[in-house]
Amino acid sequence: MANQTGKRYYCERCGSEFIVTTGGNGEMTCCGQPVTRR
């Protein structure tokens, strides 16, 4: 999955939110699982 600049991602397990400042290829993970896009 490509991470898009300015998009918000969320960890279902711990509730952390992330905003992508530099887009690119790869998979964002937190707590050992992929994060979901909001």
C-alpha positions as CSV (number, residue, x, y, z in Angstrom):
1,M,0.0,0.0,0.0
2,A,1.3,3.5,-0.8
3,N,1.2,5.9,2.0
4,Q,-0.3,9.2,0.7
5,T,0.9,12.6,2.0
6,G,-1.7,14.3,4.3
7,K,-3.7,11.1,4.9
8,R,-4.6,10.1,8.5
9,Y,-4.0,6.6,9.7
10,Y,-5.3,4.9,13.0
11,C,-4.2,2.0,15.1
12,E,-7.2,-0.1,16.1
13,R,-5.4,-1.7,19.0
14,C,-4.0,1.3,20.9
15,G,-5.8,4.3,19.4
16,S,-2.8,6.1,18.1
17,E,-3.3,8.4,15.0
18,F,-0.7,9.2,12.4
19,I,-0.6,11.9,9.7
20,V,1.8,11.1,6.7
21,T,4.2,14.0,6.1
22,T,6.2,12.3,3.4
23,G,4.4,9.7,1.2
24,G,5.9,6.5,-0.1
25,N,5.6,2.8,-0.6
26,G,5.4,0.4,2.2
27,E,3.0,-0.6,5.0
28,M,2.6,1.4,8.2
29,T,2.2,-0.7,11.3
30,C,1.7,-0.1,15.0
31,C,1.4,-2.7,17.8
32,G,2.5,-5.4,15.3
33,Q,-0.5,-4.9,12.9
34,P,-1.2,-2.7,9.9
35,V,-2.9,0.7,10.6
36,T,-6.1,1.6,8.9
37,R,-6.7,4.8,6.9
38,R,-9.3,7.2,8.2
